């Protein structure tokens, strides 16, 4: 008998796949946050005014 043939199949590590999934969730959250800020034009005008007052 071949001992390698009866060895159980192992799954690849899930670390890189979970990390990639976490990056996609973080990117989607960031894009959603930016969209929410653009939905409130008053906040955006205030933010730009504060930015330009630094110069």
Biopython code that builds the backbone (N, CA, C, O; Angstrom):
import numpy as np
from Bio.PDB.StructureBuilder import StructureBuilder

atoms = [
    (1, "UNK", "N", (0.825, -1.200, 0.000)),
    (1, "UNK", "CA", (0.000, 0.000, 0.000)),
    (1, "UNK", "C", (0.867, 1.261, 0.000)),
    (1, "UNK", "O", (1.971, 1.296, 0.543)),
    (2, "UNK", "N", (0.331, 2.254, -0.613)),
    (2, "UNK", "CA", (1.013, 3.537, -0.690)),
    (2, "UNK", "C", (0.501, 4.417, 0.447)),
    (2, "UNK", "O", (-0.679, 4.769, 0.448)),
    (3, "UNK", "N", (1.340, 4.787, 1.415)),
    (3, "UNK", "CA", (0.860, 5.588, 2.564)),
    (3, "UNK", "C", (0.419, 6.986, 2.153)),
    (3, "UNK", "O", (-0.430, 7.579, 2.818)),
    (4, "UNK", "N", (0.971, 7.521, 1.079)),
    (4, "UNK", "CA", (0.581, 8.861, 0.643)),
    (4, "UNK", "C", (-0.822, 8.881, 0.048)),
    (4, "UNK", "O", (-1.504, 9.903, 0.118)),
    (5, "UNK", "N", (-1.257, 7.784, -0.526)),
    (5, "UNK", "CA", (-2.576, 7.734, -1.153)),
    (5, "UNK", "C", (-3.696, 7.741, -0.123)),
    (5, "UNK", "O", (-4.797, 8.214, -0.406)),
    (6, "UNK", "N", (-3.420, 7.213, 1.086)),
    (6, "UNK", "CA", (-4.477, 7.146, 2.087)),
    (6, "UNK", "C", (-4.492, 8.372, 3.001)),
    (6, "UNK", "O", (-5.349, 8.472, 3.879)),
    (7, "UNK", "N", (-3.572, 9.292, 2.811)),
    (7, "UNK", "CA", (-3.534, 10.489, 3.645)),
    (7, "UNK", "C", (-4.738, 11.372, 3.330)),
    (7, "UNK", "O", (-5.092, 11.545, 2.164)),
    (8, "UNK", "N", (-5.366, 11.929, 4.359)),
    (8, "UNK", "CA", (-6.526, 12.801, 4.105)),
    (8, "UNK", "C", (-6.109, 14.087, 3.402)),
    (8, "UNK", "O", (-5.009, 14.598, 3.614)),
    (9, "UNK", "N", (-6.981, 14.588, 2.583)),
    (9, "UNK", "CA", (-6.719, 15.839, 1.871)),
    (9, "UNK", "C", (-6.862, 17.001, 2.842)),
    (9, "UNK", "O", (-7.838, 17.072, 3.588)),
    (10, "UNK", "N", (-5.906, 17.901, 2.835)),
    (10, "UNK", "CA", (-5.969, 19.068, 3.715)),
    (10, "UNK", "C", (-6.387, 20.274, 2.899)),
    (10, "UNK", "O", (-6.088, 20.379, 1.709)),
    (11, "UNK", "N", (-7.078, 21.174, 3.559)),
    (11, "UNK", "CA", (-7.524, 22.403, 2.900)),
    (11, "UNK", "C", (-6.419, 23.438, 2.997)),
    (11, "UNK", "O", (-5.648, 23.424, 3.957)),
    (12, "UNK", "N", (-6.325, 24.332, 2.030)),
    (12, "UNK", "CA", (-5.315, 25.395, 2.118)),
    (12, "UNK", "C", (-5.648, 26.338, 3.267)),
    (12, "UNK", "O", (-6.810, 26.438, 3.659)),
    (13, "UNK", "N", (-4.663, 27.026, 3.809)),
    (13, "UNK", "CA", (-4.931, 27.958, 4.915)),
    (13, "UNK", "C", (-5.894, 29.057, 4.487)),
    (13, "UNK", "O", (-5.861, 29.520, 3.347)),
    (14, "UNK", "N", (-6.754, 29.469, 5.417)),
    (14, "UNK", "CA", (-7.781, 30.459, 5.121)),
    (14, "UNK", "C", (-7.315, 31.886, 5.414)),
    (14, "UNK", "O", (-8.068, 32.830, 5.172)),
    (15, "UNK", "N", (-6.119, 32.066, 5.918)),
    (15, "UNK", "CA", (-5.634, 33.395, 6.285)),
    (15, "UNK", "C", (-5.655, 34.401, 5.137)),
    (15, "UNK", "O", (-6.263, 35.462, 5.280)),
    (16, "UNK", "N", (-5.014, 34.109, 4.007)),
    (16, "UNK", "CA", (-5.013, 35.092, 2.911)),
    (16, "UNK", "C", (-6.409, 35.373, 2.372)),
    (16, "UNK", "O", (-6.709, 36.508, 2.001)),
    (17, "UNK", "N", (-7.263, 34.363, 2.323)),
    (17, "UNK", "CA", (-8.616, 34.576, 1.804)),
    (17, "UNK", "C", (-9.402, 35.484, 2.748)),
    (17, "UNK", "O", (-10.138, 36.363, 2.301)),
    (18, "UNK", "N", (-9.244, 35.269, 4.053)),
    (18, "UNK", "CA", (-9.949, 36.124, 5.023)),
    (18, "UNK", "C", (-9.422, 37.550, 4.984)),
    (18, "UNK", "O", (-10.186, 38.506, 5.117)),
    (19, "UNK", "N", (-8.116, 37.688, 4.801)),
    (19, "UNK", "CA", (-7.531, 39.026, 4.704)),
    (19, "UNK", "C", (-8.047, 39.773, 3.489)),
    (19, "UNK", "O", (-8.337, 40.967, 3.556)),
    (20, "UNK", "N", (-8.158, 39.056, 2.374)),
    (20, "UNK", "CA", (-8.679, 39.688, 1.160)),
    (20, "UNK", "C", (-10.133, 40.091, 1.357)),
    (20, "UNK", "O", (-10.547, 41.170, 0.933)),
    (21, "UNK", "N", (-10.913, 39.216, 2.007)),
    (21, "UNK", "CA", (-12.315, 39.524, 2.289)),
    (21, "UNK", "C", (-12.418, 40.756, 3.188)),
    (21, "UNK", "O", (-13.273, 41.613, 2.970)),
    (22, "UNK", "N", (-11.562, 40.846, 4.184)),
    (22, "UNK", "CA", (-11.577, 42.000, 5.091)),
    (22, "UNK", "C", (-11.228, 43.288, 4.345)),
    (22, "UNK", "O", (-11.801, 44.341, 4.625)),
    (23, "UNK", "N", (-10.293, 43.208, 3.398)),
    (23, "UNK", "CA", (-9.958, 44.397, 2.616)),
    (23, "UNK", "C", (-11.137, 44.851, 1.758)),
    (23, "UNK", "O", (-11.401, 46.049, 1.652)),
    (24, "UNK", "N", (-11.848, 43.901, 1.145)),
    (24, "UNK", "CA", (-13.015, 44.262, 0.338)),
    (24, "UNK", "C", (-14.097, 44.895, 1.208)),
    (24, "UNK", "O", (-14.728, 45.867, 0.791)),
    (25, "UNK", "N", (-14.320, 44.367, 2.399)),
    (25, "UNK", "CA", (-15.334, 44.932, 3.299)),
    (25, "UNK", "C", (-14.919, 46.337, 3.731)),
    (25, "UNK", "O", (-15.757, 47.238, 3.783)),
    (26, "UNK", "N", (-13.641, 46.533, 4.040)),
    (26, "UNK", "CA", (-13.163, 47.858, 4.443)),
    (26, "UNK", "C", (-13.282, 48.857, 3.289)),
    (26, "UNK", "O", (-13.665, 50.007, 3.504)),
    (27, "UNK", "N", (-12.959, 48.426, 2.070)),
    (27, "UNK", "CA", (-13.068, 49.321, 0.918)),
    (27, "UNK", "C", (-14.521, 49.691, 0.657)),
    (27, "UNK", "O", (-14.824, 50.845, 0.358)),
    (28, "UNK", "N", (-15.424, 48.713, 0.768)),
    (28, "UNK", "CA", (-16.849, 49.003, 0.567)),
    (28, "UNK", "C", (-17.359, 49.948, 1.651)),
    (28, "UNK", "O", (-18.162, 50.837, 1.369)),
    (29, "UNK", "N", (-16.902, 49.764, 2.877)),
    (29, "UNK", "CA", (-17.293, 50.665, 3.962)),
    (29, "UNK", "C", (-16.786, 52.083, 3.734)),
    (29, "UNK", "O", (-17.507, 53.050, 3.980)),
    (30, "UNK", "N", (-15.550, 52.208, 3.265)),
    (30, "UNK", "CA", (-15.002, 53.534, 2.991)),
    (30, "UNK", "C", (-15.768, 54.217, 1.866)),
    (30, "UNK", "O", (-16.076, 55.406, 1.951)),
    (31, "UNK", "N", (-16.075, 53.465, 0.811)),
    (31, "UNK", "CA", (-16.849, 54.051, -0.291)),
    (31, "UNK", "C", (-18.253, 54.444, 0.165)),
    (31, "UNK", "O", (-18.772, 55.483, -0.242)),
    (32, "UNK", "N", (-18.859, 53.625, 0.999)),
    (32, "UNK", "CA", (-20.174, 53.970, 1.542)),
    (32, "UNK", "C", (-20.113, 55.226, 2.400)),
    (32, "UNK", "O", (-21.015, 56.063, 2.354)),
    (33, "UNK", "N", (-19.042, 55.353, 3.186)),
    (33, "UNK", "CA", (-18.884, 56.552, 4.015)),
    (33, "UNK", "C", (-18.709, 57.810, 3.182)),
    (33, "UNK", "O", (-19.277, 58.854, 3.504)),
    (34, "UNK", "N", (-17.933, 57.718, 2.123)),
    (34, "UNK", "CA", (-17.745, 58.868, 1.228)),
    (34, "UNK", "C", (-19.073, 59.234, 0.566)),
    (34, "UNK", "O", (-19.402, 60.413, 0.432)),
    (35, "UNK", "N", (-19.829, 58.223, 0.155)),
    (35, "UNK", "CA", (-21.135, 58.500, -0.444)),
    (35, "UNK", "C", (-22.055, 59.200, 0.556)),
    (35, "UNK", "O", (-22.774, 60.128, 0.187)),
    (36, "UNK", "N", (-22.038, 58.769, 1.805)),
    (36, "UNK", "CA", (-22.881, 59.404, 2.823)),
    (36, "UNK", "C", (-22.471, 60.868, 3.034)),
    (36, "UNK", "O", (-23.325, 61.725, 3.259)),
    (37, "UNK", "N", (-21.168, 61.152, 2.962)),
    (37, "UNK", "CA", (-20.728, 62.536, 3.119)),
    (37, "UNK", "C", (-21.168, 63.395, 1.937)),
    (37, "UNK", "O", (-21.552, 64.550, 2.122)),
    (38, "UNK", "N", (-21.117, 62.851, 0.741)),
    (38, "UNK", "CA", (-21.560, 63.611, -0.430)),
    (38, "UNK", "C", (-23.069, 63.805, -0.437)),
    (38, "UNK", "O", (-23.569, 64.710, -1.105)),
    (39, "UNK", "N", (-23.796, 62.982, 0.288)),
    (39, "UNK", "CA", (-25.251, 63.140, 0.369)),
    (39, "UNK", "C", (-25.626, 64.310, 1.277)),
    (39, "UNK", "O", (-26.777, 64.747, 1.274)),
    (40, "UNK", "N", (-24.668, 64.824, 2.057)),
    (40, "UNK", "CA", (-24.913, 65.969, 2.935)),
    (40, "UNK", "C", (-24.046, 67.137, 2.457)),
    (40, "UNK", "O", (-22.927, 67.311, 2.940)),
    (41, "UNK", "N", (-24.549, 67.932, 1.522)),
    (41, "UNK", "CA", (-23.705, 68.989, 0.936)),
    (41, "UNK", "C", (-23.276, 70.055, 1.946)),
    (41, "UNK", "O", (-22.200, 70.634, 1.796)),
    (42, "UNK", "N", (-24.079, 70.325, 2.960)),
    (42, "UNK", "CA", (-23.701, 71.321, 3.960)),
    (42, "UNK", "C", (-22.438, 70.914, 4.704)),
    (42, "UNK", "O", (-21.573, 71.749, 4.967)),
    (43, "UNK", "N", (-22.331, 69.654, 5.039)),
    (43, "UNK", "CA", (-21.138, 69.161, 5.716)),
    (43, "UNK", "C", (-19.919, 69.277, 4.814)),
    (43, "UNK", "O", (-18.832, 69.642, 5.262)),
    (44, "UNK", "N", (-20.110, 68.966, 3.551)),
    (44, "UNK", "CA", (-18.996, 69.025, 2.606)),
    (44, "UNK", "C", (-18.511, 70.467, 2.419)),
    (44, "UNK", "O", (-17.306, 70.705, 2.337)),
    (45, "UNK", "N", (-19.439, 71.429, 2.350)),
    (45, "UNK", "CA", (-19.057, 72.839, 2.212)),
    (45, "UNK", "C", (-18.287, 73.287, 3.451)),
    (45, "UNK", "O", (-17.285, 73.994, 3.338)),
    (46, "UNK", "N", (-18.748, 72.880, 4.630)),
    (46, "UNK", "CA", (-18.049, 73.236, 5.862)),
    (46, "UNK", "C", (-16.644, 72.629, 5.881)),
    (46, "UNK", "O", (-15.690, 73.283, 6.303)),
    (47, "UNK", "N", (-16.520, 71.399, 5.431)),
    (47, "UNK", "CA", (-15.228, 70.731, 5.411)),
    (47, "UNK", "C", (-14.260, 71.429, 4.459)),
    (47, "UNK", "O", (-13.088, 71.606, 4.789)),
    (48, "UNK", "N", (-14.737, 71.822, 3.291)),
    (48, "UNK", "CA", (-13.896, 72.520, 2.324)),
    (48, "UNK", "C", (-13.512, 73.897, 2.845)),
    (48, "UNK", "O", (-12.372, 74.324, 2.662)),
    (49, "UNK", "N", (-14.436, 74.598, 3.489)),
    (49, "UNK", "CA", (-14.132, 75.907, 4.057)),
    (49, "UNK", "C", (-13.037, 75.787, 5.129)),
    (49, "UNK", "O", (-12.138, 76.625, 5.191)),
    (50, "UNK", "N", (-13.110, 74.760, 5.960)),
    (50, "UNK", "CA", (-12.070, 74.566, 6.975)),
    (50, "UNK", "C", (-10.738, 74.230, 6.345)),
    (50, "UNK", "O", (-9.694, 74.676, 6.821)),
    (51, "UNK", "N", (-10.760, 73.446, 5.275)),
    (51, "UNK", "CA", (-9.526, 73.093, 4.586)),
    (51, "UNK", "C", (-8.871, 74.340, 3.987)),
    (51, "UNK", "O", (-7.664, 74.537, 4.129)),
    (52, "UNK", "N", (-9.675, 75.191, 3.311)),
    (52, "UNK", "CA", (-9.104, 76.371, 2.677)),
    (52, "UNK", "C", (-8.672, 77.416, 3.697)),
    (52, "UNK", "O", (-7.809, 78.239, 3.392)),
    (53, "UNK", "N", (-9.246, 77.409, 4.900)),
    (53, "UNK", "CA", (-8.827, 78.390, 5.902)),
    (53, "UNK", "C", (-7.428, 78.088, 6.430)),
    (53, "UNK", "O", (-6.801, 78.948, 7.049)),
    (54, "UNK", "N", (-6.937, 76.882, 6.191)),
    (54, "UNK", "CA", (-5.578, 76.539, 6.609)),
    (54, "UNK", "C", (-4.531, 77.221, 5.746)),
    (54, "UNK", "O", (-3.387, 77.377, 6.173)),
    (55, "UNK", "N", (-4.904, 77.630, 4.541)),
    (55, "UNK", "CA", (-3.940, 78.235, 3.621)),
    (55, "UNK", "C", (-4.061, 79.698, 3.718)),
    (55, "UNK", "O", (-3.343, 80.424, 3.030)),
]
sb = StructureBuilder()
sb.init_structure("model")
sb.init_model(0)
sb.init_chain("A")
sb.init_seg("    ")
for serial, (resi, resn, name, xyz) in enumerate(atoms, 1):
    if name == "N":
        sb.init_residue(resn, " ", resi, " ")
    sb.init_atom(name, np.array(xyz, "f"), 0.0, 1.0, " ", f" {name:<3s}", serial, name[0])
structure = sb.get_structure()
